[in-house]
Amino acid sequence: MVFSSGYTANIGSISALVGRHDMILADKFIHASSLDGARLSGATIYRFTHNNVDHCMQLISKYRELHDNCLILLENIYGVDGDLAPVDEFIQLAKEWNAWVIVDTAHGFGMLSSLQADIYVGTLSKAMGALGGFVCSSKITIEYLLNKSRSFIYTTALPPAIIAAASASIDLFKSYAEVPMRLAKEFCKIMELPVPQSHIVPLIMEDVRSVILAEQALAERGILVSAIRPPTAPTPRLRLTFTAAHKLIDVHRLCNALKACVVLTEAGNWRVL
């Protein structure tokens, strides 16, 4: 089921599936679109500590009997830190408590857990390089959403050219899927950082001033890196996202530029030279 954006896919699916007699368990780091969908639904929202299955279990065991239905919201790769969710453990927990799991794959398109989530939501604007969002689920769930999801029903569909571009990207995806992770590992090796969990690598900066100055210093060297600051992320950071469009020479150039403008502090964060 294709939406006009990843944002509308999240708010439309979540708000259609649960209501005021239901509960939502949401990771502390879920995307704003998932949180907005949860709020629109009218369901009671409980937040669990990031990636903490035990905390989620405590909440569901305490409150599940008070609500008709339960929805657990996760991301398979979190855009804030680039870390992976223990999706299989959450799916197993959901089965034990008659709950559903929605996995947002915006940053982890193509990365599926060994267990099957009830619903996968994602975007066509990141790895696919196009525009739009999608929901994947059972036939009956998709038929329900086609008739109940307001952000799908009451908006304009994507142009055919955009759909064709996304379709072509999906055909090419498998050929390049391993490139971003390989480049992220090379970057971390050169910069003497821990092995990354995904193609997203954050450099936690000393303060907001440092992250802004670092972004500007890299831009002057022809390198585009986003400075992420609170409230988008809990701490200021440079978010490095490696893609299939990058080459090894780009990684080496980035490392040289970073070594020229930032330094690791004793506290474990980075500051501008």
N, C-alpha and C positions, 0 to 999 in steps of 0.2 A: 504494500500500500504506500503510494508516494505522495508526500506532502510538499508544500511550497518551500519549506525550510525545515531544518532540524528543530528549531524552536517550536514551530507549529506542530511538528510530529509529537514532541514531548507534551506540550500543554493539551493537545487534542486527545491523545490516547489516555493519559493519566486521569484527566478530568472526566472522561467518559466511562472509565472502568470502575471507579469507586465514588461513593457519595457520603452524605453526612452520618450515616450509620456505620461507616467503615473506618479502618485505620490504615495509616501509611507509616512504614518504617523507612527512614531515609538516612543514608550516609551523610555525615557532616560536610563532606566535600562534593556533594552532587552539584551538577550544573544548575545555574539560575533558572533555566527553562524547565527542568524537572521540578524544582521547588515551586515555581509559578503554577505548574500543572497541578501539583499537590494542593496548593492553596485554593485554586479554582474549584477543585473537586468538592470542597466542603468537608472532607474526611478529617479525622483527628490525626495530626502529624506528630510522630515521635522521632527524634534524631538520635542516632547512635554514633559513638566515637568512630572516627575514620578507620574503616577496614576491620573493625572489632566485632567478630562474630559472637563472642561471649556477651558483649554488651547488648547486641541485637537480640540474643536469646533471652537475656534478662527482661528486656522490654516486652517481647512477645509473650513470654510466660506470664508476665504480670498483667497485661492488658488485653490479650487476645479474646478472652471470653466476654469482654465488654462490647465487642464489635462484630458485625455480621461477616465482613470480608476483610482481608489483609493483603496489602501490597508492599513489597520490599523493593526499594529503588537503589540501584548500583550503577557504577561505570566499570567497564572491564579494564580500561586504562584511564587514570585520572589526569586531567590536563594541568592541574596545579603542580604536582610533583613527578608525574610520569610513572607512578607506581601502579602495580597490578592489584586488582581486587581478588580475594579468595572466592571466586564466583561459585565453584563447586560446593564449598562449605555452606554458603548462603542458600543455594538451591536445595541442599539436603535439609537444612533447617526449615525452609519453607514447606517442604513435603511433610515434615513431622507436625507442622502446625496449620495445615490446610491454608497455605498462603500462596500467592503468586509472586514471581520475581520478574522485574523489568530491568534489563541490562542495556544501558546506554553505550553504544559502540562508537561514538563520535571520534574518539582518539584511537580506537583499537579495531577499526573495520577489518573483518576477515579473521580476527582472533576469537575463536569459539572455545568455550570450556568443554570438558569431557561430558558433563551433564547438560541437558537441554533446558535452558530458561524458558519461561512461558512466553515472554515477549522480548524481542530485540528492537531497539530504536537506534537510529543513526542518521548521519548526514551524508549528502553527496557533494559537499563543498570542501572537504578536507582531502582525504586520500584520493577521491575521485576527481577533484579539481573542477567540479561543475557547480550545480546549485540544487537545493532541495533536501528533503529529509525522507525517511522511510520507517515503516513499522513492519516487522516480520513476526508472524504468529500462526496459529492454527487457522484453518479456513473459517470456522464458526466465529472466532474472535475477530478476524478481519471483516467478515460480513457485518458483525455487530458495530465495529468502529466506522464502517462506511456509512452507517445510518445514524450514528450517535456522536461522532466526533465533530464538534462545531467548527474547529479550525481547518477541517478538511472540507466540510460541506459549504461553508459560507465564505470561501475565498477563491481567487482565480487559480486555475491549474497552471502548471509550468508549461512554457512553450515547447513545441515538439523538438526544436533544435537543442534545447537544454537536455531533454530526455535522451535524445540520440547521443549527445556528448557523454552523458553519464553512463549510458549503456556500453559505449565504446571503451570507456575507462575501465569498466568492470571486466571486459574481455582481456584487457592488458594487465590487469592488477597482479595476477599471479606471477607474471614474468619479472616483476620488480619488487615483490613484497618483502624480500629479505634485505634489500639495499639499505633502507633507513636504519635498521637495527645494527647492521654491520658498520655503518658510518658512526653511529652513536658510540659503539664499543671502541672504535679507533680514537675518537675524540677523548673519551674518558681515560684511555690508556696513555695518550700523550700528556693529558693534563693531570695525570696521577690521581684520578677520581675512582670511586668504587664502580664496579661493573654495572651498567645501567639496566634497569628492568624493562625499559622500552626505548623508543626513538625520541622521547622527550626527556631532556636533561636540564634540570634547574641549577643555576648557580645562585645560591642564597647570598645576598649582598648585606653589607654592614648596616645600611640605612637607606631611606628613600633617596637622599641626595646622591649616594654612591651609585644606585641603580640607574638613575636618570643620566648622570655623567658618563657612566659606562655605555649606555645606549647611544649617547651622542658621540662618544669616542669611536665606537665601532661603525657608526653611520658615516663618520668622516673618512673611514677607511673602506667605505663601500660595502659594508656588511650590515644587513638588516636583522636585528635581534630585538624582540619586544621586551620592554621593561614592565614587569608586572608588579603592582603595588597594592597594599590594602585599600579597600576591602575585597578586591578580587582574589587576593591570596593573603594568607595570614602574615607572611613576611615578604619584604621586597626581594625580587629576584629577576635575573635574566632567564627567560625561558627559551632554551635552544631546541628547536624542532628540526630533526633531520628528515629529509624526504628523498624520494627516488630521483628527483631532479638534481640533487647535489652529487658532486664527485669527490674523490679522495683529496684532490688538490684544494677543494673548497674547505675541507675539514682542516687541512694543514694551515691554510691561510687564516682561518678563524682562530686556531690555537696560537699562531704567532701574534695576531692582533690582540688577543686576550692577555697574553704574557707581557705585552707592551703597555697595557693600560690598567690591569687589575692585579692584585696580589692576595693570597690567602692569609687570613689573620690567625692568630693563636686561638681565637674563639671558634674557628672552623667556618667562618663566612668570608666573603670577599669584599675588598674595598678598592677604590680607584687610587692609582698611583699619583 
